[in-house]
C-alpha cells in the first residue's frame, strides 16, 4: 500500500467533500504539492503547519491524509490585514501554479525562510523576492543580474516583459513606456538602498505580471489581487 512517512507540511487549501470530509492541498519539502482526503468534519486552516501522513491503495489515487496540527501559523495574523493577505497570497499562488507530486525542496525552504521574516518591518520585500523564487521554480526565472542590452549592471532600472531580463537605466530610457520598472531592492547591486512604497508597488506589479502572464495564463488569485490593492490604496 503506497504511503509516505510522516512529514512536515503546510496547508495551502481545503475544500469540503461531502459533510464530514475535505480535500486538502499540502506543500511538503519531499512530495511538493500533494492532495489527499481528510476524513474529519473540520480541516486545518489555510496557512497551518501540520505533520502529515498519506496512504492510498494505489499510487495514482488521491488517498487519505492523517494530519496533526503543529502550528496554526495564519491565526497569528488575523488582526493584521497586510500580513494575513500576504500569507493567503503565498498559499494560493503555490496551490495554483505548482504541479502535483513533484518535489520543490528549495522552494519549500524559501517559503519557510520567508515565513520566519513575516514579523519583520520589511516583510513585503521578502515576500516579493519569494515570488521570484516561485517563478524560478516553475520555469519562469527572471534574469536581474545584468543588462540585456549590455548596459551598466550596477544601474539596472527596468525589466523586459517579453524576456524577463533586466535593462539598465540608460539603455532602457528610450523604451521605458514598454518596460516594467525594476525596484532597487530586487537587484544585488542596489539592494542596500532604502525601499519606498512605490518600490513595493512596482515589485508587486513586476512579479504579478509574470505570474499572471506566463505561470497562470490568467488573472492572479483573489488574495494576490487584494494584496496589491492594499498597497495601491496606501499610495493614494
N, C-alpha and C positions, 0 to 999 in steps of 0.2 A: 504493500500500500504506500503510494508516494506521500512524502511529507517533508517539511524542513524543520530543523531543530528550532527550539525557542530562540527568537531573535528580536532585538530591539527594533521597533518600527514607529513610524509617525503617521497618524491618521490624516489622510488627505480629504476623504469624503465618506459619507454613508448615505444610503437611501433605503427606505422600507421595502421589505419583501414579505408581503402578507401582513399579518397582525403581530407576529412575535419574532420576526427575523429581519436582518438587514444585510444588504450587500455593502461590504466595507472595502475601501481602497486604501492600501497602506504604501508607504515608502520605506524600504529597507535598504541597508547597505549591500547585502548579498543577493537579494532577489529583485531589486529595483522596485518598480511599481507593481503591486500584486493585489489581486482581488480575491475575496472569499466571502462565504456566507457566515454570519454570526447569528447563532440561534439564541438571541436574547431580545427581550422586549425593548431595551434601551441600548443604543450603540454609544461608544465613546465620542466625545465632542471632536469636531474638526480641530486639528492643532494639538492633539494629545499624544504623548509618548506612551507606548504600550510594550509589553512583552508578548510576542505573537508566536503561536504555533499553528501551522496549516496542515491539513490532512485531507486526502481525497482517495477515492477508489482507483481512479486512473489519472495519469499525469496531466491530461488535457482537460480535466474537469475543473470547475471553479473551486470545488472543495469547501471545507469547513474551517473556520477560524476558532481558536481558543485564545482569548485575549485577557491580559491582566494590565490594568492601567497603572502606570508608574509616575506620570507627571501630566496633569491637565494643563498644559502649557498656556493655551489660549485664555483660560479663566483668569490669568494674572492681568489681562489687559481689557477686561470688559468695560472699564471706565475710561479707557484710553483709545479714542476713536482712530487716531492715526496708526498706532502700533497694531491694533487689532485688525484694521483693514489691510495693513502690510502683511500680517501673518496669513490672513484669509486669501490674499492675492497669491502668496507663495504656494499655498496648498492647491488652489485652483489651477495655477499655471502648470504645476507638475502633473496634476491629475489629467489635464487636457493634452499635454504635449509629449509625455513620456510613453513609449511603448511598454506593454506588459512583459513582465518576467525577463527583463534584461538588466543585468547589474549596472548600476551607476554609482559605484563606490565613492568616487571623487566628488560627485555632485552631492551625495548624501553627507559627506564630510563638510563640504562647503555650506550646506544647509545648517548643519549643527553649529558651525563657526558663526554663521550669521545670527542664529537664534541666541547664541551667547552674547551677542552685541546689541540685542534688541532694546536693552535698557539704556544704552549709551545715547548721548545727545545727538550724535551724528548717525543714528541708525539708518536713515534714508540713504546715505552714501553707501553703506554696506549692503543695503537691500538692492540698490541699482547695480552694484558690482556683482551681487549674487545672480541677478538676471543675465548678466553677461556670461556667467558660468553655465547657466541653463542653456543659453543659446549655443555655447560651445559644445555642450554635452550632446545636443540633438543635431549637431552638424551645421550650425549657422554661426560659427565663431566670428567675432569682429576682429579686424586687424588694426589695433590702435597703437602700434609700436613705432610706425614710421609713416612718412608721407607717400601716398600712392603716386604722386607726381614728381617725386624726387626733391621736394622742398625740405625746409629745416625741420628735423624730427623733434626739436625742442620747442616748436611753436605750432603744434597741431591744434586746429580750431574747428574742423568740420569732419563729417563722415559722408561718404557717398552712399545714397540709398540703394544704389544698384549693386555695389560690390561689398559694402560693409568695411571699406578701407578708409583710414584717416587721411585727411588732406591738411596741409599747413595753411596758415593764415594768408600768406602771400600768394600761394598757388590757388587757393580756393576763393579768394575775394571776388574775382570776376564772375564766379558761378555760384555765389553764396545763396542765391534765391532757390537753387536746385539742390542744395546740400543741407544736411542736418547739423545743427550746432553741436559741438563736442565740448562738454564741460571739462574744466581743467582737472577735476578730481578723478576722471576716468583715464588720464594719461600718466605714465610713470614720471615723466619729466616735470609735470606741473601739479602733481598730486598734493604738494605741500601748501598750495595757495588756499586762501580762505574760501570756503564754499558758500555761495549765496542761494537764496530761494530760487532765483532764475536758473542757477546751475542744476538744482534738483529737478525743476520742471523740465529743463532741456534733457536731462538724463533719462527721465521717465518717458519723454517723447521719443528719444533715440531707441532705447531698448524696446519700447512699446511698438514702434514702427516695425522692427524686425521680427518681433514675436507675432504680431498680427499678420504681417505680410507673408513671411516665409515659414514660420513654425506652425501657426494655426491656420493660415489661409482664410481667416475670418475675424470677426470682431473679438477683441480681448474679453476675458470673463468679467462679469459684473464687479467683482471685488477689485480687480485691477483698474477698471474704469473709475470706480469710486475713489480709489487711492489717488489717481491723477487729478480727479476733480477737487479733492480736498486741498491739494497744493495750488491748483489754479485759483480757487476761491481765496486762499491766503494772500495771493498776489494781486488781488483787485483793490 
